[in-house]
């Protein structure tokens, strides 16, 4: 009886929640869509009317404000298919020049547009439309949504309970049958105890393998990101308690690994990653950790260092080890890597912070050329954030079409005549003004946006 009451109560609340959701979602969605459409129509009509009136102002800059009949005829043509409502044109003093009557019952939606002549404000267009029809239609939609919600409530309240009762009876019968069969086979299960123990042992072995696979890289057998981050939390906690405790994280990224994959194939590329992991292990102490994050990215955790210079020494040892070529599938492959080093600091609270700073330092090392290493400095993070902001601005600039192309003539020294022209791109940034290519071309090339810019 108690279970039936609980099921009935839960089902009722679910039905009420779904019904209320439908009753609220339909009018809300309708109002949002219709309101946005109304605003868009008003802004479109404003822009088109402003264009027409601006042409009139250009033709008669001094007398346009006295051409009331002509202006009212212009704005009356746009009534059909426009946003509707009242439309008024004011001069720079705020005096009414022309108007178009329309529905303005409260509440009212208002949009304005400033008229300019040669960059100087000479007037304003104002359009006002009533939201009352929209609210009435929304109320009708709300009634329809409430009716649908009621239907859904009744459906969810009655049908699921019937199905649940039937399922409960079926489960009760199945349970009784199962208990009888269990009692009959108890003796058989006793004789199969040895087989069961063997299966348990095999399962334990499989679970151990699954646990190992969950925390190790499937290709190299090294610890993966999850295990590395877990191990990194320990030295961070120790360093916060003991100021003299030193540790470091080295972030290694192979230089031009894509060239190996594209030229020799992914199989050779995978063998290179395996061989690199083995060499990294030989460069470290037994207590240190080397892990593969994915792709051609490896990280090293150096714990309980005597001095910070140990991290630089290990980075140099890795760089020296990479100078020996790899022999893979009959090919001699030379590899190098860029290394970022993040030293322990009391400000670190999470493993993600240390890994982020090591990654930032690695990127800084990569900008200096191949086979370089760099120690993280606070200014690098600001530089990385600046680069990220520049990349975001570039993507928005492509969407907003902020790039401009200029043609620079090419003169012949011999004939002193124009023999061609060179296309120059400039970025009209909304806040920084004109941005020259030297400030954004490198980031555009690294992020693949340069191709899209070239197509402009």
C-alpha positions as CSV (number, residue, x, y, z in Angstrom):
1,X,0.0,0.0,0.0
2,X,2.8,2.4,0.9
3,X,4.6,1.6,-2.4
4,X,1.4,2.3,-4.4
5,X,1.0,5.7,-2.7
6,X,4.6,6.6,-3.4
7,X,4.3,5.6,-7.0
8,X,1.0,7.6,-7.4
9,X,2.6,10.6,-5.7
10,X,5.7,10.5,-7.9
11,X,3.7,10.0,-11.1
12,X,1.4,12.9,-10.2
13,X,4.3,15.3,-9.6
14,X,5.9,14.3,-12.9
15,X,2.6,14.8,-14.7
16,X,2.2,18.2,-13.1
17,X,5.7,19.2,-13.9
18,X,5.4,18.2,-17.6
19,X,2.0,19.9,-17.9
20,X,3.2,23.1,-16.4
21,X,6.3,23.1,-18.6
22,X,4.1,22.8,-21.7
23,X,1.7,25.5,-20.4
24,X,4.6,27.9,-19.9
25,X,6.9,26.9,-22.7
26,X,4.4,27.5,-25.6
27,X,3.4,31.1,-24.8
28,X,7.0,32.0,-23.8
29,X,8.4,30.7,-27.0
30,X,5.7,32.4,-29.1
31,X,6.2,35.7,-27.3
32,X,10.0,35.6,-27.7
33,X,9.8,34.7,-31.4
34,X,7.1,37.2,-32.2
35,X,8.7,40.0,-30.2
36,X,12.1,39.4,-31.9
37,X,10.3,39.4,-35.3
38,X,8.6,42.6,-34.5
39,X,11.8,44.3,-33.4
40,X,13.6,43.1,-36.5
41,X,10.8,44.4,-38.7
42,X,10.9,47.8,-37.0
43,X,14.7,48.0,-37.3
44,X,14.5,47.0,-41.0
45,X,11.8,49.6,-41.7
46,X,13.8,52.2,-39.8
47,X,16.9,51.5,-41.9
48,X,15.1,51.6,-45.2
49,X,13.2,54.8,-44.3
50,X,16.4,56.4,-43.1
51,X,18.0,55.6,-46.4
52,X,15.2,57.2,-48.3
53,X,15.0,60.3,-46.1
54,X,18.8,60.6,-46.2
55,X,18.6,60.8,-50.0
56,X,16.1,63.6,-49.7
57,X,18.3,65.4,-47.2
58,X,21.3,65.1,-49.6
59,X,19.2,66.6,-52.4
60,X,17.8,69.4,-50.3
61,X,20.0,69.9,-47.2
62,X,18.4,73.2,-46.3
63,X,14.7,72.7,-47.4
64,X,14.1,69.0,-46.6
65,X,12.5,69.8,-43.2
66,X,9.8,71.8,-45.0
67,X,8.9,69.0,-47.5
68,X,6.3,67.5,-45.1
69,X,3.9,66.2,-47.9
70,X,6.7,64.5,-49.8
71,X,8.2,63.0,-46.7
72,X,4.8,61.7,-45.5
73,X,4.2,60.2,-48.9
74,X,7.6,58.4,-48.7
75,X,7.0,56.9,-45.3
76,X,3.4,56.0,-46.2
77,X,4.7,53.8,-49.0
78,X,6.4,51.5,-46.5
79,X,3.3,50.9,-44.4
80,X,2.4,47.7,-46.3
81,X,4.9,44.9,-45.4
82,X,6.6,47.1,-42.8
83,X,6.5,46.9,-39.0
84,X,3.3,49.0,-38.8
85,X,2.7,51.5,-36.1
86,X,3.3,55.2,-36.0
87,X,6.4,56.7,-37.6
88,X,7.7,60.3,-37.0
89,X,10.5,62.3,-38.5
90,X,12.1,65.1,-36.3
91,X,14.7,67.7,-37.2
92,X,17.8,68.4,-35.2
93,X,15.8,70.7,-32.8
94,X,13.3,68.0,-32.0
95,X,10.5,69.6,-34.0
96,X,8.1,67.2,-35.9
97,X,8.7,67.3,-39.6
98,X,6.4,64.5,-40.9
99,X,4.5,61.6,-39.4
100,X,2.6,58.5,-40.2
101,X,-0.3,57.6,-38.0
102,X,-0.5,54.1,-36.5
103,X,-1.6,52.0,-33.5
104,X,0.1,53.3,-30.3
105,X,-2.0,51.8,-27.6
106,X,0.0,50.8,-24.4
107,X,2.3,49.0,-24.0
108,X,4.4,50.5,-26.8
109,X,7.7,49.4,-28.4
110,X,9.9,52.3,-29.5
111,X,12.9,52.3,-31.8
112,X,14.8,55.4,-33.1
113,X,17.4,56.1,-35.8
114,X,19.5,59.2,-36.1
115,X,19.7,61.0,-39.4
116,X,23.1,62.3,-40.4
117,X,24.3,64.5,-43.3
118,X,28.1,64.4,-43.8
119,X,28.5,62.9,-40.3
120,X,26.4,65.6,-38.6
121,X,23.2,64.8,-36.9
122,X,20.3,66.6,-38.7
123,X,17.3,64.8,-37.4
124,X,15.8,61.6,-36.0
125,X,13.3,58.9,-37.1
126,X,11.1,57.3,-34.5
127,X,8.9,54.3,-34.9
128,X,6.3,53.3,-32.3
129,X,4.2,50.2,-32.4
130,X,1.7,48.7,-29.9
131,X,2.5,45.4,-28.2
132,X,-1.2,44.9,-27.3
133,X,-1.9,42.6,-30.3
134,X,1.2,40.5,-29.5
135,X,0.1,40.2,-25.8
136,X,-3.5,39.2,-26.9
137,X,-2.1,36.5,-29.2
138,X,0.3,35.3,-26.5
139,X,-2.7,35.0,-24.1
140,X,-4.5,32.8,-26.7
141,X,-1.4,30.7,-27.1
142,X,-1.2,30.4,-23.3
143,X,-4.8,29.1,-23.3
144,X,-3.9,26.5,-25.9
145,X,-0.8,25.5,-24.1
146,X,-2.8,25.1,-20.8
147,X,-5.3,22.9,-22.7
148,X,-2.5,20.8,-24.1
149,X,-0.8,20.7,-20.6
150,X,-4.1,19.4,-19.1
151,X,-4.3,16.7,-21.7
152,X,-0.7,15.7,-21.1
153,X,-1.3,15.7,-17.3
154,X,-4.3,13.3,-17.7
155,X,-2.3,11.1,-20.0
156,X,0.7,10.9,-17.8
157,X,-1.4,10.5,-14.6
158,X,-3.6,7.6,-15.8
159,X,-1.6,5.5,-18.3
160,X,1.7,5.2,-16.5
161,X,0.0,4.0,-13.2
162,X,-1.8,1.3,-15.1
163,X,1.4,0.1,-16.7
164,X,3.2,0.3,-13.4
165,X,0.6,-1.9,-11.7
166,X,0.7,-4.4,-14.5
167,X,4.6,-4.5,-14.3
168,X,4.5,-4.9,-10.5
169,X,2.2,-8.0,-10.8
170,X,4.4,-9.4,-13.5
171,X,7.5,-8.8,-11.3
172,X,5.8,-10.5,-8.3
173,X,5.1,-13.6,-10.4
174,X,8.6,-13.7,-11.8
175,X,10.1,-13.3,-8.4
176,X,8.0,-16.2,-7.0
177,X,9.1,-18.4,-9.9
178,X,12.7,-17.4,-9.5
179,X,12.7,-18.2,-5.8
180,X,11.4,-21.7,-6.6
181,X,14.1,-22.3,-9.3
182,X,16.8,-21.1,-6.9
183,X,15.7,-23.5,-4.3
184,X,15.8,-26.3,-6.8
185,X,19.3,-25.5,-8.0
186,X,21.0,-24.8,-4.7
187,X,22.5,-28.3,-4.7
188,X,23.9,-27.8,-8.2
189,X,25.4,-24.5,-7.3
190,X,27.3,-26.1,-4.4
191,X,29.0,-28.5,-6.8
192,X,29.9,-25.6,-9.1
193,X,31.6,-23.6,-6.3
194,X,35.1,-24.3,-7.6
195,X,34.2,-23.0,-11.1
196,X,32.7,-19.9,-9.5
197,X,35.9,-19.2,-7.6
198,X,37.9,-19.5,-10.8
199,X,35.5,-17.1,-12.5
200,X,35.9,-14.6,-9.6
201,X,39.7,-14.8,-10.0
202,X,39.5,-14.2,-13.7
203,X,37.2,-11.2,-13.1
204,X,39.6,-9.7,-10.6
205,X,42.3,-10.1,-13.1
206,X,40.1,-8.3,-15.7
207,X,39.2,-5.6,-13.3
208,X,42.9,-5.0,-12.5
209,X,43.6,-4.7,-16.2
210,X,40.7,-2.3,-16.7
211,X,41.9,-0.2,-13.8
212,X,45.4,-0.2,-15.4
213,X,44.0,0.8,-18.8
214,X,41.9,3.6,-17.2
215,X,45.1,5.3,-15.8
216,X,47.6,4.4,-18.5
217,X,48.1,5.3,-22.2
218,X,47.0,2.5,-24.5
219,X,49.9,3.2,-27.0
220,X,52.9,3.8,-24.8
221,X,51.9,2.2,-21.6
222,X,52.8,5.4,-19.7
223,X,50.5,7.0,-17.1
224,X,47.8,9.0,-18.8
225,X,46.4,12.5,-17.9
226,X,44.1,11.2,-15.1
227,X,46.9,9.3,-13.3
228,X,49.4,12.2,-13.8
229,X,47.0,14.8,-12.4
230,X,46.3,12.5,-9.4
231,X,50.0,12.2,-8.7
232,X,50.6,15.9,-9.2
233,X,48.2,16.8,-6.4
234,X,50.5,15.2,-3.8
235,X,53.6,17.4,-4.3
236,X,51.3,20.5,-4.5
237,X,49.9,19.7,-1.1
238,X,53.4,19.0,0.4
239,X,54.7,22.3,-1.1
240,X,51.9,24.3,0.6
241,X,53.0,22.8,3.9
242,X,56.7,22.9,3.5
243,X,58.2,25.9,1.8
244,X,61.5,24.2,1.1
245,X,59.9,21.4,-0.9
246,X,60.5,21.7,-4.6
247,X,58.9,20.0,-7.6
248,X,58.6,20.8,-11.3
249,X,56.4,19.9,-14.3
250,X,58.0,19.7,-17.7
251,X,55.6,19.9,-20.7
252,X,57.1,18.4,-23.9
253,X,55.6,18.8,-27.4
254,X,57.3,17.2,-30.4
255,X,58.3,19.7,-33.1
256,X,56.9,18.9,-36.6
257,X,55.4,15.6,-35.5
258,X,52.8,16.0,-38.2
259,X,55.5,15.8,-40.9
260,X,56.4,12.3,-39.7
261,X,52.8,11.2,-39.8
262,X,52.2,12.7,-43.2
263,X,55.4,11.4,-44.8
264,X,56.0,8.0,-43.1
265,X,52.4,7.1,-42.0
266,X,50.7,6.9,-38.6
267,X,52.2,3.5,-37.8
268,X,55.7,4.9,-37.9
269,X,54.4,8.0,-36.0
270,X,53.0,5.7,-33.2
271,X,56.4,3.8,-33.0
272,X,58.1,7.2,-32.6
273,X,55.8,8.1,-29.7
274,X,56.5,4.7,-28.0
275,X,60.3,5.1,-28.5
276,X,60.2,8.6,-27.2
277,X,58.3,7.5,-24.1
278,X,61.0,4.9,-23.4
279,X,63.8,7.4,-23.8
280,X,62.1,9.9,-21.5
281,X,61.9,7.2,-18.8
282,X,65.7,6.7,-19.0
283,X,66.3,10.4,-18.4
284,X,64.5,10.5,-15.1
285,X,65.0,9.2,-11.5
286,X,63.0,6.1,-10.4
287,X,60.5,8.2,-8.4
288,X,59.7,10.7,-11.2
289,X,56.7,10.4,-13.5
290,X,56.5,10.6,-17.2
291,X,53.0,10.6,-18.8
292,X,51.5,11.0,-22.2
293,X,48.6,13.5,-22.4
294,X,47.6,12.6,-26.0
295,X,48.9,13.2,-29.5
296,X,52.6,14.2,-29.3
297,X,52.3,15.8,-25.8
298,X,54.2,14.4,-22.9
299,X,54.6,15.6,-19.3
300,X,57.2,14.9,-16.6
301,X,56.8,15.3,-12.9
302,X,60.0,15.9,-10.9
303,X,59.4,15.5,-7.2
304,X,61.5,16.5,-4.1
305,X,64.2,18.3,-6.1
306,X,67.3,19.6,-4.4
307,X,67.3,22.8,-6.4
308,X,65.3,24.4,-9.1
309,X,68.2,24.0,-11.5
310,X,67.5,20.2,-11.5
311,X,64.5,20.9,-13.8
312,X,66.6,22.7,-16.3
313,X,69.2,20.0,-16.1
314,X,66.6,17.3,-16.9
315,X,65.2,19.4,-19.8
316,X,68.8,19.6,-21.2
317,X,69.2,15.9,-20.7
318,X,66.0,15.2,-22.7
319,X,67.0,17.6,-25.4
320,X,70.4,15.8,-25.7
321,X,68.7,12.4,-25.8
322,X,66.4,13.5,-28.6
323,X,69.4,14.4,-30.8
324,X,70.1,10.6,-31.2
325,X,68.1,9.5,-34.3
326,X,65.3,7.0,-34.0
327,X,65.4,3.9,-36.2
328,X,61.8,3.1,-37.1
329,X,60.7,0.6,-39.7
330,X,64.0,1.0,-41.6
331,X,63.8,4.8,-41.4
332,X,66.2,7.1,-39.6
333,X,64.0,9.7,-37.9
334,X,65.3,12.8,-36.2
335,X,63.1,14.4,-33.6
336,X,63.2,17.5,-31.3
337,X,60.8,18.9,-28.8
338,X,59.8,22.2,-27.2
339,X,59.7,22.0,-23.4
340,X,57.9,24.3,-20.9
341,X,58.9,24.2,-17.3
342,X,56.7,25.2,-14.4
343,X,58.4,25.2,-11.0
344,X,56.7,24.7,-7.7
345,X,55.1,27.7,-6.0
346,X,53.0,28.2,-2.9
347,X,50.3,29.9,-5.0
348,X,49.4,26.6,-6.8
349,X,46.3,25.0,-5.4
350,X,45.2,22.7,-8.2
351,X,47.1,20.4,-10.6
352,X,45.4,22.1,-13.6
353,X,47.1,25.4,-12.7
354,X,50.6,23.8,-12.8
355,X,49.9,22.0,-16.1
356,X,48.5,25.2,-17.6
357,X,51.6,27.2,-16.7
358,X,53.9,24.5,-18.1
359,X,51.8,24.4,-21.3
360,X,52.1,28.2,-21.5
361,X,55.9,28.0,-21.1
362,X,56.1,25.3,-23.7
363,X,54.3,27.5,-26.2
364,X,56.7,30.3,-25.4
365,X,59.6,27.9,-26.1
366,X,58.0,26.9,-29.4
367,X,57.9,30.5,-30.5
368,X,61.7,30.8,-30.0
369,X,62.4,27.9,-32.5
370,X,62.8,24.2,-32.4
371,X,64.5,22.2,-29.6
372,X,64.1,25.0,-27.0
373,X,62.9,25.1,-23.4
374,X,61.5,27.9,-21.3
375,X,60.8,28.5,-17.6
376,X,57.3,29.8,-16.8
377,X,57.0,33.4,-15.8
378,X,53.9,35.3,-14.7
379,X,54.0,37.5,-17.8
380,X,53.6,34.5,-20.1
381,X,50.1,33.8,-18.8
382,X,49.1,37.4,-19.6
383,X,50.7,37.0,-23.1
384,X,48.8,33.7,-23.6
385,X,45.5,35.4,-22.6
386,X,46.3,38.3,-25.0
387,X,46.9,35.8,-27.8
388,X,43.7,34.0,-27.0
389,X,41.8,37.4,-27.1
390,X,43.4,38.2,-30.4
391,X,42.3,34.9,-31.9
392,X,38.7,35.5,-30.7
393,X,38.8,39.0,-32.2
394,X,40.1,37.6,-35.5
395,X,37.2,35.1,-35.7
396,X,34.7,37.8,-34.9
397,X,36.4,40.1,-37.4
398,X,35.8,37.5,-40.2
399,X,32.1,37.3,-39.2
400,X,31.7,41.1,-39.1
401,X,33.8,41.7,-42.2
402,X,36.2,44.1,-40.5
403,X,39.0,43.4,-42.9
404,X,39.7,45.9,-45.7
405,X,41.8,45.5,-48.8
406,X,43.9,48.3,-50.3
407,X,45.6,48.3,-53.6
408,X,49.1,49.7,-53.8
409,X,50.4,50.4,-57.3
410,X,53.7,48.9,-58.5
411,X,55.8,51.3,-60.6
412,X,58.4,50.3,-63.1
413,X,61.7,52.0,-62.4
414,X,62.7,52.0,-66.1
415,X,59.4,53.3,-67.5
416,X,58.0,55.1,-64.5
417,X,54.6,53.6,-65.2
418,X,52.2,51.4,-63.2
419,X,52.8,47.8,-64.2
420,X,50.6,46.2,-61.5
421,X,49.2,46.5,-58.0
422,X,49.7,44.8,-54.6
423,X,46.8,43.9,-52.4
424,X,47.3,45.0,-48.8
425,X,44.9,43.9,-46.0
426,X,44.1,46.1,-43.0
427,X,42.0,45.2,-40.0
428,X,39.5,47.9,-38.9
429,X,39.2,46.9,-35.2
430,X,36.2,48.5,-33.4
431,X,38.3,49.4,-30.4
432,X,41.9,49.5,-31.5
433,X,41.4,51.2,-34.9
434,X,43.5,50.2,-37.8
435,X,45.6,47.0,-37.0
436,X,48.5,46.2,-39.4
437,X,49.2,42.7,-40.6
438,X,52.4,42.4,-38.5
439,X,50.2,42.3,-35.4
440,X,47.8,39.5,-36.4
441,X,49.2,37.5,-39.4
442,X,51.2,35.1,-37.3
443,X,48.2,34.2,-35.1
444,X,46.0,33.9,-38.2
445,X,48.4,31.5,-39.8
446,X,48.8,29.3,-36.6
447,X,45.0,29.1,-36.2
448,X,44.2,28.4,-39.8
449,X,42.3,31.7,-40.2
450,X,44.8,33.1,-42.8
451,X,43.1,31.1,-45.6
452,X,39.8,32.7,-44.8
453,X,41.4,36.1,-44.8
454,X,43.0,35.5,-48.2
455,X,39.6,34.8,-49.7
456,X,38.3,38.2,-48.8
